[in-house]
Amino acid sequence: MCNLSKGVEEKGIQKGILLSIRNLMETMGWLAEQAMEGLKIPEEEKRKYLDELKKA
């Protein structure tokens, strides 16, 4: 059960970060890379979020 709750938590965090990236892109007119820099997303995670943004 602990692993399930951890997975749900991670998924929720990821959705929140994606929403923040999209909001910055829309309201500030920033590129995805600029939004991720503003949110201080680590370099090793940026590819994951770029891939998710392309899916939507």
All heavy atoms as a GROMACS GRO file, in nm:
protein
  445
    1MET      N    1   0.082  -0.120   0.000
    1MET     CA    2   0.000   0.000   0.000
    1MET      C    3   0.086   0.127   0.000
    1MET      O    4   0.052   0.225  -0.061
    1MET     CB    5  -0.091  -0.004   0.122
    1MET     CG    6  -0.213   0.082   0.113
    1MET     SD    7  -0.313   0.044  -0.030
    1MET     CE    8  -0.444   0.155  -0.003
    2CYS      N    9   0.200   0.119   0.066
    2CYS     CA   10   0.289   0.234   0.072
    2CYS      C   11   0.341   0.272  -0.068
    2CYS      O   12   0.349   0.389  -0.101
    2CYS     CB   13   0.406   0.204   0.164
    2CYS     SG   14   0.515   0.345   0.190
    3ASN      N   15   0.374   0.172  -0.149
    3ASN     CA   16   0.422   0.199  -0.285
    3ASN      C   17   0.314   0.264  -0.369
    3ASN      O   18   0.343   0.350  -0.451
    3ASN     CB   19   0.471   0.071  -0.351
    3ASN     CG   20   0.601   0.022  -0.294
    3ASN    OD1   21   0.675   0.098  -0.233
    3ASN    ND2   22   0.629  -0.105  -0.312
    4LEU      N   23   0.190   0.223  -0.351
    4LEU     CA   24   0.078   0.282  -0.426
    4LEU      C   25   0.063   0.429  -0.390
    4LEU      O   26   0.051   0.514  -0.479
    4LEU     CB   27  -0.052   0.207  -0.397
    4LEU     CG   28  -0.177   0.263  -0.464
    4LEU    CD1   29  -0.163   0.262  -0.615
    4LEU    CD2   30  -0.299   0.185  -0.421
    5SER      N   31   0.064   0.462  -0.262
    5SER     CA   32   0.048   0.601  -0.222
    5SER      C   33   0.165   0.687  -0.269
    5SER      O   34   0.146   0.803  -0.306
    5SER     CB   35   0.030   0.613  -0.070
    5SER     OG   36   0.146   0.568  -0.003
    6LYS      N   37   0.284   0.630  -0.272
    6LYS     CA   38   0.401   0.703  -0.322
    6LYS      C   39   0.386   0.734  -0.471
    6LYS      O   40   0.415   0.845  -0.516
    6LYS     CB   41   0.528   0.620  -0.298
    6LYS     CG   42   0.654   0.687  -0.338
    6LYS     CD   43   0.693   0.796  -0.243
    6LYS     CE   44   0.832   0.847  -0.280
    6LYS     NZ   45   0.857   0.976  -0.223
    7GLY      N   46   0.336   0.637  -0.547
    7GLY     CA   47   0.313   0.657  -0.690
    7GLY      C   48   0.208   0.763  -0.717
    7GLY      O   49   0.223   0.845  -0.807
    8VAL      N   50   0.102   0.761  -0.637
    8VAL     CA   51  -0.004   0.861  -0.652
    8VAL      C   52   0.050   0.999  -0.619
    8VAL      O   53   0.022   1.097  -0.690
    8VAL     CB   54  -0.125   0.826  -0.562
    8VAL    CG1   55  -0.225   0.939  -0.556
    8VAL    CG2   56  -0.191   0.697  -0.609
    9GLU      N   57   0.130   1.007  -0.515
    9GLU     CA   58   0.190   1.135  -0.476
    9GLU      C   59   0.281   1.189  -0.587
    9GLU      O   60   0.273   1.307  -0.624
    9GLU     CB   61   0.271   1.118  -0.348
    9GLU     CG   62   0.340   1.245  -0.303
    9GLU     CD   63   0.428   1.223  -0.181
    9GLU    OE1   64   0.465   1.108  -0.152
    9GLU    OE2   65   0.460   1.324  -0.116
   10GLU      N   66   0.367   1.103  -0.642
   10GLU     CA   67   0.457   1.144  -0.750
   10GLU      C   68   0.380   1.193  -0.871
   10GLU      O   69   0.418   1.292  -0.935
   10GLU     CB   70   0.550   1.029  -0.789
   10GLU     CG   71   0.654   0.995  -0.685
   10GLU     CD   72   0.756   1.104  -0.666
   10GLU    OE1   73   0.794   1.170  -0.765
   10GLU    OE2   74   0.799   1.123  -0.551
   11LYS      N   75   0.273   1.122  -0.907
   11LYS     CA   76   0.191   1.161  -1.023
   11LYS      C   77   0.128   1.298  -1.000
   11LYS      O   78   0.124   1.381  -1.091
   11LYS     CB   79   0.084   1.054  -1.047
   11LYS     CG   80   0.014   1.067  -1.179
   11LYS     CD   81   0.104   1.025  -1.291
   11LYS     CE   82   0.024   1.003  -1.416
   11LYS     NZ   83   0.110   0.986  -1.532
   12GLY      N   84   0.082   1.323  -0.878
   12GLY     CA   85   0.022   1.453  -0.845
   12GLY      C   86   0.122   1.567  -0.852
   12GLY      O   87   0.091   1.674  -0.904
   13ILE      N   88   0.242   1.541  -0.804
   13ILE     CA   89   0.347   1.642  -0.811
   13ILE      C   90   0.381   1.673  -0.956
   13ILE      O   91   0.393   1.789  -0.995
   13ILE     CB   92   0.471   1.596  -0.733
   13ILE    CG1   93   0.441   1.593  -0.583
   13ILE    CG2   94   0.592   1.683  -0.763
   13ILE    CD1   95   0.547   1.526  -0.498
   14GLN      N   96   0.393   1.568  -1.037
   14GLN     CA   97   0.425   1.587  -1.178
   14GLN      C   98   0.316   1.669  -1.248
   14GLN      O   99   0.346   1.759  -1.327
   14GLN     CB  100   0.441   1.451  -1.247
   14GLN     CG  101   0.482   1.462  -1.391
   14GLN     CD  102   0.507   1.326  -1.456
   14GLN    OE1  103   0.500   1.223  -1.392
   14GLN    NE2  104   0.534   1.328  -1.584
   15LYS      N  105   0.190   1.640  -1.220
   15LYS     CA  106   0.080   1.716  -1.282
   15LYS      C  107   0.086   1.863  -1.241
   15LYS      O  108   0.061   1.952  -1.322
   15LYS     CB  109  -0.055   1.656  -1.243
   15LYS     CG  110  -0.089   1.530  -1.317
   15LYS     CD  111  -0.229   1.483  -1.283
   15LYS     CE  112  -0.266   1.360  -1.363
   15LYS     NZ  113  -0.405   1.320  -1.337
   16GLY      N  114   0.118   1.888  -1.114
   16GLY     CA  115   0.128   2.026  -1.066
   16GLY      C  116   0.240   2.102  -1.135
   16GLY      O  117   0.225   2.219  -1.170
   17ILE      N  118   0.353   2.036  -1.153
   17ILE     CA  119   0.467   2.100  -1.221
   17ILE      C  120   0.433   2.129  -1.366
   17ILE      O  121   0.461   2.237  -1.418
   17ILE     CB  122   0.593   2.015  -1.208
   17ILE    CG1  123   0.641   2.014  -1.061
   17ILE    CG2  124   0.704   2.066  -1.300
   17ILE    CD1  125   0.752   1.918  -1.032
   18LEU      N  126   0.370   2.032  -1.433
   18LEU     CA  127   0.329   2.054  -1.573
   18LEU      C  128   0.232   2.171  -1.585
   18LEU      O  129   0.242   2.252  -1.676
   18LEU     CB  130   0.267   1.927  -1.631
   18LEU     CG  131   0.365   1.817  -1.668
   18LEU    CD1  132   0.290   1.687  -1.698
   18LEU    CD2  133   0.450   1.858  -1.787
   19LEU      N  134   0.139   2.180  -1.491
   19LEU     CA  135   0.043   2.291  -1.492
   19LEU      C  136   0.115   2.423  -1.472
   19LEU      O  137   0.086   2.522  -1.540
   19LEU     CB  138  -0.062   2.270  -1.383
   19LEU     CG  139  -0.168   2.378  -1.370
   19LEU    CD1  140  -0.250   2.390  -1.498
   19LEU    CD2  141  -0.258   2.349  -1.252
   20SER      N  142   0.212   2.426  -1.383
   20SER     CA  143   0.290   2.548  -1.359
   20SER      C  144   0.368   2.589  -1.483
   20SER      O  145   0.374   2.707  -1.517
   20SER     CB  146   0.386   2.527  -1.242
   20SER     OG  147   0.314   2.504  -1.123
   21ILE      N  148   0.429   2.491  -1.550
   21ILE     CA  149   0.504   2.521  -1.673
   21ILE      C  150   0.410   2.579  -1.777
   21ILE      O  151   0.439   2.682  -1.840
   21ILE     CB  152   0.572   2.394  -1.728
   21ILE    CG1  153   0.683   2.347  -1.633
   21ILE    CG2  154   0.630   2.420  -1.868
   21ILE    CD1  155   0.736   2.208  -1.665
   22ARG      N  156   0.295   2.516  -1.798
   22ARG     CA  157   0.198   2.565  -1.898
   22ARG      C  158   0.149   2.705  -1.863
   22ARG      O  159   0.133   2.789  -1.952
   22ARG     CB  160   0.080   2.468  -1.908
   22ARG     CG  161   0.114   2.342  -1.981
   22ARG     CD  162  -0.012   2.259  -2.006
   22ARG     NE  163   0.023   2.130  -2.062
   22ARG     CZ  164   0.014   2.014  -1.998
   22ARG    NH1  165  -0.033   2.010  -1.874
   22ARG    NH2  166   0.050   1.902  -2.056
   23ASN      N  167   0.122   2.730  -1.736
   23ASN     CA  168   0.074   2.862  -1.693
   23ASN      C  169   0.178   2.970  -1.721
   23ASN      O  170   0.144   3.078  -1.768
   23ASN     CB  171   0.037   2.861  -1.545
   23ASN     CG  172  -0.094   2.790  -1.519
   23ASN    OD1  173  -0.174   2.769  -1.610
   23ASN    ND2  174  -0.116   2.750  -1.395
   24LEU      N  175   0.304   2.941  -1.691
   24LEU     CA  176   0.409   3.039  -1.719
   24LEU      C  177   0.424   3.062  -1.868
   24LEU      O  178   0.446   3.176  -1.913
   24LEU     CB  179   0.543   2.992  -1.659
   24LEU     CG  180   0.555   3.007  -1.508
   24LEU    CD1  181   0.680   2.937  -1.458
   24LEU    CD2  182   0.554   3.153  -1.467
   25MET      N  183   0.413   2.956  -1.946
   25MET     CA  184   0.423   2.970  -2.091
   25MET      C  185   0.310   3.058  -2.144
   25MET      O  186   0.332   3.144  -2.230
   25MET     CB  187   0.418   2.832  -2.157
   25MET     CG  188   0.543   2.749  -2.133
   25MET     SD  189   0.527   2.579  -2.189
   25MET     CE  190   0.524   2.604  -2.367
   26GLU      N  191   0.191   3.039  -2.091
   26GLU     CA  192   0.074   3.114  -2.138
   26GLU      C  193   0.076   3.259  -2.090
   26GLU      O  194   0.058   3.351  -2.169
   26GLU     CB  195  -0.053   3.045  -2.091
   26GLU     CG  196  -0.180   3.113  -2.137
   26GLU     CD  197  -0.305   3.045  -2.085
   26GLU    OE1  198  -0.303   2.923  -2.065
   26GLU    OE2  199  -0.405   3.116  -2.063
   27THR      N  200   0.096   3.279  -1.960
   27THR     CA  201   0.082   3.414  -1.906
   27THR      C  202   0.204   3.502  -1.930
   27THR      O  203   0.191   3.622  -1.949
   27THR     CB  204   0.053   3.411  -1.755
   27THR    OG1  205   0.159   3.344  -1.688
   27THR    CG2  206  -0.079   3.342  -1.725
   28MET      N  207   0.322   3.441  -1.931
   28MET     CA  208   0.444   3.519  -1.948
   28MET      C  209   0.498   3.516  -2.089
   28MET      O  210   0.590   3.588  -2.122
   28MET     CB  211   0.553   3.468  -1.851
   28MET     CG  212   0.512   3.469  -1.705
   28MET     SD  213   0.475   3.634  -1.642
   28MET     CE  214   0.637   3.706  -1.639
   29GLY      N  215   0.442   3.426  -2.173
   29GLY     CA  216   0.490   3.413  -2.309
   29GLY      C  217   0.627   3.347  -2.316
   29GLY      O  218   0.702   3.368  -2.411
   30TRP      N  219   0.658   3.266  -2.214
   30TRP     CA  220   0.788   3.200  -2.208
   30TRP      C  221   0.788   3.070  -2.285
   30TRP      O  222   0.685   3.006  -2.302
   30TRP     CB  223   0.824   3.168  -2.063
   30TRP     CG  224   0.859   3.288  -1.980
   30TRP    CD1  225   0.870   3.417  -2.022
   30TRP    CD2  226   0.886   3.289  -1.840
   30TRP    NE1  227   0.903   3.498  -1.916
   30TRP    CE2  228   0.913   3.423  -1.804
   30TRP    CE3  229   0.889   3.192  -1.742
   30TRP    CZ2  230   0.944   3.460  -1.674
   30TRP    CZ3  231   0.919   3.228  -1.613
   30TRP    CH2  232   0.947   3.361  -1.580
   31LEU      N  233   0.905   3.030  -2.330
   31LEU     CA  234   0.925   2.896  -2.385
   31LEU      C  235   0.927   2.797  -2.269
   31LEU      O  236   0.948   2.836  -2.154
   31LEU     CB  237   1.057   2.889  -2.460
   31LEU     CG  238   1.074   2.983  -2.579
   31LEU    CD1  239   1.217   2.976  -2.631
   31LEU    CD2  240   0.976   2.947  -2.688
   32ALA      N  241   0.906   2.670  -2.301
   32ALA     CA  242   0.905   2.566  -2.197
   32ALA      C  243   1.036   2.568  -2.117
   32ALA      O  244   1.035   2.556  -1.994
   32ALA     CB  245   0.880   2.429  -2.258
   33GLU      N  246   1.147   2.585  -2.187
   33GLU     CA  247   1.278   2.586  -2.120
   33GLU      C  248   1.289   2.702  -2.021
   33GLU      O  249   1.344   2.686  -1.912
   33GLU     CB  250   1.391   2.594  -2.224
   33GLU     CG  251   1.405   2.469  -2.308
   33GLU     CD  252   1.306   2.462  -2.425
   33GLU    OE1  253   1.230   2.559  -2.450
   33GLU    OE2  254   1.304   2.358  -2.492
   34GLN      N  255   1.236   2.817  -2.060
   34GLN     CA  256   1.240   2.933  -1.971
   34GLN      C  257   1.153   2.909  -1.848
   34GLN      O  258   1.191   2.945  -1.736
   34GLN     CB  259   1.192   3.058  -2.044
   34GLN     CG  260   1.286   3.105  -2.152
   34GLN     CD  261   1.226   3.217  -2.235
   34GLN    OE1  262   1.115   3.204  -2.286
   34GLN    NE2  263   1.299   3.327  -2.247
   35ALA      N  264   1.037   2.851  -1.869
   35ALA     CA  265   0.946   2.823  -1.758
   35ALA      C  266   1.010   2.724  -1.660
   35ALA      O  267   1.002   2.742  -1.538
   35ALA     CB  268   0.813   2.768  -1.810
   36MET      N  269   1.078   2.622  -1.713
   36MET     CA  270   1.143   2.525  -1.626
   36MET      C  271   1.260   2.587  -1.550
   36MET      O  272   1.283   2.554  -1.434
   36MET     CB  273   1.187   2.403  -1.706
   36MET     CG  274   1.070   2.316  -1.749
   36MET     SD  275   1.117   2.162  -1.825
   36MET     CE  276   1.159   2.218  -1.989
   37GLU      N  277   1.332   2.679  -1.614
   37GLU     CA  278   1.439   2.751  -1.544
   37GLU      C  279   1.380   2.834  -1.430
   37GLU      O  280   1.434   2.837  -1.321
   37GLU     CB  281   1.515   2.842  -1.640
   37GLU     CG  282   1.612   2.770  -1.730
   37GLU     CD  283   1.727   2.706  -1.655
   37GLU    OE1  284   1.782   2.768  -1.562
   37GLU    OE2  285   1.760   2.591  -1.690
   38GLY      N  286   1.268   2.901  -1.459
   38GLY     CA  287   1.202   2.982  -1.357
   38GLY      C  288   1.154   2.899  -1.238
   38GLY      O  289   1.153   2.948  -1.125
   39LEU      N  290   1.116   2.777  -1.265
   39LEU     CA  291   1.070   2.687  -1.158
   39LEU      C  292   1.185   2.608  -1.094
   39LEU      O  293   1.162   2.531  -1.003
   39LEU     CB  294   0.967   2.589  -1.215
   39LEU     CG  295   0.836   2.651  -1.260
   39LEU    CD1  296   0.752   2.549  -1.334
   39LEU    CD2  297   0.759   2.706  -1.141
   40LYS      N  298   1.306   2.629  -1.145
   40LYS     CA  299   1.426   2.562  -1.094
   40LYS      C  300   1.415   2.410  -1.101
   40LYS      O  301   1.451   2.338  -1.009
   40LYS     CB  302   1.458   2.607  -0.952
   40LYS     CG  303   1.492   2.754  -0.944
   40LYS     CD  304   1.536   2.793  -0.805
   40LYS     CE  305   1.573   2.942  -0.807
   40LYS     NZ  306   1.621   2.985  -0.677
   41ILE      N  307   1.365   2.362  -1.214
   41ILE     CA  308   1.356   2.218  -1.236
   41ILE      C  309   1.495   2.166  -1.270
   41ILE      O  310   1.562   2.223  -1.357
   41ILE     CB  311   1.255   2.187  -1.349
   41ILE    CG1  312   1.115   2.227  -1.302
   41ILE    CG2  313   1.259   2.040  -1.388
   41ILE    CD1  314   1.008   2.216  -1.405
   42PRO      N  315   1.540   2.061  -1.204
   42PRO     CA  316   1.674   2.007  -1.230
   42PRO      C  317   1.689   1.963  -1.376
   42PRO      O  318   1.594   1.915  -1.438
   42PRO     CB  319   1.684   1.886  -1.136
   42PRO     CG  320   1.580   1.908  -1.033
   42PRO     CD  321   1.471   1.988  -1.098
   43GLU      N  322   1.811   1.979  -1.427
   43GLU     CA  323   1.841   1.944  -1.566
   43GLU      C  324   1.798   1.800  -1.600
   43GLU      O  325   1.746   1.775  -1.707
   43GLU     CB  326   1.990   1.960  -1.594
   43GLU     CG  327   2.035   2.102  -1.612
   43GLU     CD  328   1.975   2.170  -1.734
   43GLU    OE1  329   1.958   2.105  -1.839
   43GLU    OE2  330   1.944   2.290  -1.723
   44GLU      N  331   1.823   1.707  -1.509
   44GLU     CA  332   1.793   1.567  -1.536
   44GLU      C  333   1.643   1.537  -1.547
   44GLU      O  334   1.605   1.432  -1.596
   44GLU     CB  335   1.859   1.475  -1.431
   44GLU     CG  336   1.818   1.500  -1.289
   44GLU     CD  337   1.901   1.605  -1.216
   44GLU    OE1  338   1.988   1.668  -1.278
   44GLU    OE2  339   1.877   1.623  -1.096
   45GLU      N  340   1.558   1.630  -1.504
   45GLU     CA  341   1.413   1.610  -1.513
   45GLU      C  342   1.349   1.684  -1.630
   45GLU      O  343   1.234   1.659  -1.664
   45GLU     CB  344   1.347   1.653  -1.382
   45GLU     CG  345   1.384   1.567  -1.265
   45GLU     CD  346   1.313   1.609  -1.138
   45GLU    OE1  347   1.206   1.674  -1.146
   45GLU    OE2  348   1.365   1.579  -1.029
   46LYS      N  349   1.421   1.775  -1.691
   46LYS     CA  350   1.363   1.860  -1.795
   46LYS      C  351   1.315   1.780  -1.916
   46LYS      O  352   1.209   1.808  -1.970
   46LYS     CB  353   1.463   1.967  -1.839
   46LYS     CG  354   1.481   2.074  -1.734
   46LYS     CD  355   1.577   2.180  -1.780
   46LYS     CE  356   1.592   2.286  -1.672
   46LYS     NZ  357   1.683   2.392  -1.713
   47ARG      N  358   1.390   1.679  -1.959
   47ARG     CA  359   1.350   1.598  -2.074
   47ARG      C  360   1.214   1.531  -2.048
   47ARG      O  361   1.129   1.528  -2.135
   47ARG     CB  362   1.459   1.494  -2.104
   47ARG     CG  363   1.424   1.389  -2.206
   47ARG     CD  364   1.388   1.438  -2.347
   47ARG     NE  365   1.471   1.542  -2.399
   47ARG     CZ  366   1.429   1.629  -2.492
   47ARG    NH1  367   1.309   1.621  -2.543
   47ARG    NH2  368   1.509   1.724  -2.537
   48LYS      N  369   1.195   1.482  -1.927
   48LYS     CA  370   1.069   1.416  -1.890
   48LYS      C  371   0.951   1.512  -1.908
   48LYS      O  372   0.849   1.477  -1.967
   48LYS     CB  373   1.077   1.367  -1.745
   48LYS     CG  374   0.947   1.314  -1.689
   48LYS     CD  375   0.963   1.265  -1.546
   48LYS     CE  376   0.985   1.378  -1.451
   48LYS     NZ  377   0.983   1.337  -1.309
   49TYR      N  378   0.968   1.636  -1.861
   49TYR     CA  379   0.859   1.733  -1.872
   49TYR      C  380   0.839   1.780  -2.015
   49TYR      O  381   0.724   1.802  -2.057
   49TYR     CB  382   0.882   1.850  -1.776
   49TYR     CG  383   0.866   1.809  -1.632
   49TYR    CD1  384   0.973   1.806  -1.545
   49TYR    CD2  385   0.743   1.767  -1.584
   49TYR    CE1  386   0.960   1.765  -1.413
   49TYR    CE2  387   0.727   1.727  -1.453
   49TYR     CZ  388   0.835   1.725  -1.368
   49TYR     OH  389   0.820   1.685  -1.238
   50LEU      N  390   0.946   1.795  -2.090
   50LEU     CA  391   0.931   1.830  -2.232
   50LEU      C  392   0.853   1.723  -2.307
   50LEU      O  393   0.766   1.755  -2.389
   50LEU     CB  394   1.067   1.851  -2.297
   50LEU     CG  395   1.138   1.982  -2.264
   50LEU    CD1  396   1.280   1.980  -2.322
   50LEU    CD2  397   1.060   2.101  -2.316
   51ASP      N  398   0.882   1.597  -2.278
   51ASP     CA  399   0.809   1.487  -2.342
   51ASP      C  400   0.661   1.490  -2.305
   51ASP      O  401   0.575   1.470  -2.390
   51ASP     CB  402   0.870   1.352  -2.303
   51ASP     CG  403   1.007   1.330  -2.364
   51ASP    OD1  404   1.043   1.402  -2.461
   51ASP    OD2  405   1.079   1.240  -2.315
   52GLU      N  406   0.632   1.517  -2.179
   52GLU     CA  407   0.492   1.525  -2.134
   52GLU      C  408   0.419   1.643  -2.199
   52GLU      O  409   0.302   1.632  -2.235
   52GLU     CB  410   0.484   1.535  -1.982
   52GLU     CG  411   0.516   1.407  -1.910
   52GLU     CD  412   0.416   1.296  -1.940
   52GLU    OE1  413   0.296   1.322  -1.947
   52GLU    OE2  414   0.462   1.182  -1.959
   53LEU      N  415   0.488   1.754  -2.214
   53LEU     CA  416   0.426   1.872  -2.276
   53LEU      C  417   0.391   1.844  -2.423
   53LEU      O  418   0.290   1.894  -2.474
   53LEU     CB  419   0.518   1.993  -2.266
   53LEU     CG  420   0.533   2.056  -2.129
   53LEU    CD1  421   0.648   2.153  -2.127
   53LEU    CD2  422   0.403   2.123  -2.086
   54LYS      N  423   0.474   1.766  -2.491
   54LYS     CA  424   0.449   1.734  -2.631
   54LYS      C  425   0.328   1.642  -2.648
   54LYS      O  426   0.261   1.645  -2.750
   54LYS     CB  427   0.572   1.668  -2.693
   54LYS     CG  428   0.687   1.764  -2.711
   54LYS     CD  429   0.810   1.693  -2.764
   54LYS     CE  430   0.927   1.790  -2.772
   54LYS     NZ  431   1.050   1.723  -2.811
   55LYS      N  432   0.300   1.560  -2.546
   55LYS     CA  433   0.187   1.467  -2.553
   55LYS      C  434   0.053   1.540  -2.549
   55LYS      O  435  -0.043   1.497  -2.608
   55LYS     CB  436   0.190   1.369  -2.436
   55LYS     CG  437   0.301   1.267  -2.446
   55LYS     CD  438   0.296   1.173  -2.328
   55LYS     CE  439   0.413   1.077  -2.327
   55LYS     NZ  440   0.410   0.992  -2.206
   56ALA      N  441   0.050   1.652  -2.477
   56ALA     CA  442  -0.078   1.721  -2.456
   56ALA      C  443  -0.116   1.809  -2.571
   56ALA      O  444  -0.056   1.842  -2.660
   56ALA     CB  445  -0.068   1.807  -2.330
   0.00000   0.00000   0.00000
